[in-house]
Amino acid sequence: MGERILVVEDEKDLAQVLEYNLRQAGFEPAWAPDGRTGLRMAKEARPALVLLDLMLPDASGTEVCRRLKTDPTTQTIPIIMLTARAEESDRVGGLEAGADDYITKPFSVREVLLRIRAVLRRGKGAGAAEAHGVLSIDRGAYRVFVADAEVQLTATEFRLLLDLVDAAGRVRTREALLDRVWGYAPEVVSRTVDTHMRRLREKLGAAGDMIETVRGVGYRFAAPGTKAQ
């Protein structure tokens, strides 16, 4: 079987459609009808990705997402939110909770499969450990340290940091970051980059100042000895 995808969705008919198409696409689907079951299955089965509905019978998808992202055993599992609510505040709320992507109902199964593959592809980067002043990144282990203390980042925050580091000294526009890190058109959620950047800086603490804001343009990673361009 292929990579396991956990579908946390209370609508049984929709869950069955997703399960069937995921299986046809080579994945190994699993279904949880509510948030509590989803949390348990995520810890036990360690899926490659979670498709998480925003409106669940026992908890909000946002809260389930937040709990998955703050639990050391599940925090690196990518999450795609599924919801019938299209308001920007709902999208931003899901992304602030740690979701890696957001799909609004009704959607095509083909779109879901494309988004899943894009998120999984983005999460498979690997490389040797590297140091940037007090900041140390172990790409292969998906770990970040500041002054030898580990910093817990979500999968999206980790990819965002790597993209900035890989372009050290050069400015990344918000549009470029949305395309490279999230993989969709920049007009989808205009505040997504700023929201994640603020949280990333806070988590990095003493290393947060390495991420500079270029007003009206975007962001730049400026490690010690890096020349701005």
C-alpha positions as CSV (number, residue, x, y, z in Angstrom):
1,M,0.0,0.0,0.0
2,G,1.0,3.6,-0.5
3,E,1.2,6.4,2.1
4,R,-1.5,6.5,4.7
5,I,-4.0,9.4,4.5
6,L,-6.3,10.0,7.5
7,V,-9.7,11.5,6.6
8,V,-11.3,13.2,9.6
9,E,-14.8,13.9,8.2
10,D,-18.3,13.4,9.8
11,E,-20.1,13.2,6.5
12,K,-20.0,9.4,5.8
13,D,-20.8,9.7,2.0
14,L,-18.1,12.2,1.4
15,A,-15.6,10.2,3.5
16,Q,-16.4,7.1,1.4
17,V,-15.9,9.1,-1.9
18,L,-12.5,10.3,-0.6
19,E,-11.5,6.9,0.6
20,Y,-12.3,5.3,-2.7
21,N,-10.4,7.9,-4.8
22,L,-7.4,7.9,-2.4
23,R,-7.2,4.1,-2.8
24,Q,-7.5,4.4,-6.6
25,A,-4.7,6.9,-6.5
26,G,-2.4,4.5,-4.7
27,F,-2.8,5.8,-1.1
28,E,-3.9,3.9,2.0
29,P,-6.9,5.8,3.4
30,A,-8.3,5.6,6.9
31,W,-11.4,7.3,8.2
32,A,-12.2,9.0,11.5
33,P,-15.8,10.3,11.9
34,D,-15.0,12.9,14.7
35,G,-12.2,14.9,16.2
36,R,-11.5,12.6,19.2
37,T,-11.2,9.6,16.9
38,G,-9.0,11.6,14.5
39,L,-6.6,12.6,17.3
40,R,-6.3,9.0,18.5
41,M,-5.8,7.6,15.0
42,A,-3.2,10.2,14.1
43,K,-1.2,9.3,17.2
44,E,-1.5,5.5,16.6
45,A,-1.3,5.3,12.8
46,R,1.1,8.2,12.2
47,P,-0.4,9.0,8.7
48,A,1.6,10.8,6.0
49,L,-1.1,13.5,5.9
50,V,-4.5,14.4,7.5
51,L,-7.5,15.7,5.6
52,L,-9.4,17.5,8.3
53,D,-12.9,18.9,8.2
54,L,-13.5,22.2,9.9
55,M,-17.0,21.4,11.2
56,L,-16.9,18.2,13.3
57,P,-19.6,16.9,15.7
58,D,-17.4,17.0,18.9
59,A,-14.8,19.7,18.2
60,S,-13.8,22.3,15.7
61,G,-11.3,21.2,13.1
62,T,-9.2,24.3,14.1
63,E,-8.9,22.9,17.6
64,V,-8.1,19.4,16.4
65,C,-5.4,20.9,14.1
66,R,-3.9,22.9,16.9
67,R,-3.7,19.9,19.2
68,L,-2.1,17.8,16.4
69,K,0.5,20.6,15.9
70,T,1.4,21.0,19.5
71,D,1.7,17.2,20.2
72,P,5.4,16.1,19.7
73,T,4.2,12.8,18.2
74,T,2.0,14.4,15.5
75,Q,3.3,17.9,15.0
76,T,5.2,17.2,11.8
77,I,2.2,15.5,10.0
78,P,0.9,17.8,7.2
79,I,-2.8,18.9,7.5
80,I,-5.2,20.0,4.8
81,M,-8.4,21.6,6.0
82,L,-11.7,20.8,4.3
83,T,-14.6,23.1,4.9
84,A,-17.8,24.6,3.4
85,R,-16.9,28.0,5.0
86,A,-15.1,30.2,2.6
87,E,-14.6,33.4,4.7
88,E,-11.0,34.6,4.9
89,S,-11.2,34.6,8.7
90,D,-11.9,30.9,8.6
91,R,-9.0,30.2,6.2
92,V,-6.6,32.3,8.2
93,G,-7.8,30.7,11.5
94,G,-7.0,27.2,10.1
95,L,-3.6,28.3,8.8
96,E,-2.7,30.0,12.1
97,A,-3.5,26.7,13.9
98,G,-0.9,25.0,11.7
99,A,-2.7,23.7,8.7
100,D,-0.6,23.4,5.5
101,D,-3.4,24.0,3.0
102,Y,-7.1,24.8,2.9
103,I,-9.7,23.4,0.4
104,T,-13.3,24.8,0.3
105,K,-16.3,22.6,-0.4
106,P,-17.6,21.8,-2.9
107,F,-14.3,20.6,-4.4
108,S,-13.3,18.1,-7.1
109,V,-11.5,14.9,-6.1
110,R,-8.9,15.7,-8.6
111,E,-8.1,19.0,-6.8
112,V,-7.8,17.2,-3.5
113,L,-5.4,14.6,-4.9
114,L,-3.3,17.4,-6.5
115,R,-3.2,19.3,-3.2
116,I,-2.2,16.1,-1.3
117,R,0.6,15.3,-3.6
118,A,1.9,18.9,-3.6
119,V,1.9,19.0,0.3
120,L,3.6,15.7,0.5
121,R,6.2,16.7,-2.1
122,R,7.0,19.9,-0.2
123,G,7.6,17.9,3.0
124,K,10.2,15.5,1.6
125,G,13.2,17.8,1.5
126,A,16.3,16.4,3.2
127,G,19.9,17.5,3.7
128,A,22.8,17.8,6.1
129,A,22.7,19.7,9.3
130,E,23.8,23.4,8.9
131,A,24.5,26.3,11.2
132,H,23.6,30.0,10.8
133,G,24.9,31.8,13.9
134,V,22.8,30.6,16.8
135,L,20.4,29.0,14.4
136,S,21.0,25.3,13.5
137,I,18.9,23.3,11.0
138,D,18.8,19.6,10.6
139,R,16.8,19.2,7.3
140,G,16.9,15.4,7.3
141,A,15.6,15.1,10.8
142,Y,13.2,18.0,10.4
143,R,14.6,19.8,13.5
144,V,15.6,23.4,14.3
145,F,17.7,24.6,17.2
146,V,18.4,28.1,18.6
147,A,21.4,28.2,20.9
148,D,21.2,24.4,21.3
149,A,17.6,24.5,22.4
150,E,15.2,22.8,20.0
151,V,12.4,24.9,18.5
152,Q,9.1,23.2,17.7
153,L,8.0,24.3,14.2
154,T,5.0,23.2,12.1
155,A,5.7,21.6,8.7
156,T,4.7,24.9,7.0
157,E,6.9,27.0,9.3
158,F,9.8,24.6,8.7
159,R,9.4,24.9,4.9
160,L,9.0,28.7,5.1
161,L,12.3,29.0,7.1
162,L,14.1,26.7,4.6
163,D,12.9,28.8,1.6
164,L,14.2,31.9,3.2
165,V,17.5,30.3,4.3
166,D,18.0,29.0,0.7
167,A,17.7,32.5,-0.6
168,A,19.9,34.1,2.2
169,G,20.6,37.7,1.5
170,R,17.9,38.0,-1.2
171,V,14.4,39.2,-0.8
172,R,11.5,36.8,-1.2
173,T,8.2,38.6,-2.1
174,R,5.0,37.5,-0.4
175,E,3.7,36.2,-3.7
176,A,6.8,34.1,-4.3
177,L,6.6,32.6,-0.8
178,L,2.9,31.8,-1.2
179,D,3.7,30.0,-4.5
180,R,6.9,28.2,-3.3
181,V,5.8,27.2,0.3
182,W,2.0,26.8,-0.1
183,G,1.8,26.0,-3.8
184,Y,-1.2,28.0,-4.8
185,A,-2.1,31.4,-6.2
186,P,-1.1,34.4,-4.0
187,E,-4.6,35.9,-4.0
188,V,-6.1,33.0,-2.1
189,V,-5.1,34.3,1.4
190,S,-3.3,37.6,1.4
191,R,-2.4,37.6,5.1
192,T,-1.1,34.0,5.2
193,V,2.6,34.9,4.8
194,D,2.6,37.7,7.4
195,T,0.7,35.5,9.9
196,H,3.1,32.6,9.6
197,M,6.2,34.9,9.6
198,R,5.1,36.5,12.8
199,R,4.7,33.2,14.5
200,L,8.0,31.9,13.1
201,R,9.9,34.9,14.4
202,E,8.4,34.4,17.8
203,K,9.3,30.8,18.0
204,L,12.9,31.5,16.8
205,G,13.4,33.9,19.7
206,A,17.0,35.1,19.6
207,A,17.3,34.1,15.9
208,G,14.0,35.8,14.9
209,D,15.8,39.0,13.9
210,M,17.6,37.0,11.2
211,I,14.3,37.3,9.2
212,E,14.1,40.9,8.0
213,T,11.0,42.7,6.7
214,V,11.5,44.5,3.5
215,R,8.7,47.0,3.6
216,G,6.3,46.8,0.6
217,V,8.1,43.8,-0.8
218,G,8.5,40.8,1.4
219,Y,11.1,39.1,3.7
220,R,14.8,38.3,3.7
221,F,16.9,35.9,5.7
222,A,20.1,37.6,7.0
223,A,22.3,35.3,8.9
224,P,25.7,36.5,10.2
225,G,28.0,37.2,7.3
226,T,25.2,37.3,4.7
227,K,25.3,40.2,2.3
228,A,21.9,41.7,1.5
229,Q,20.8,41.9,-2.1
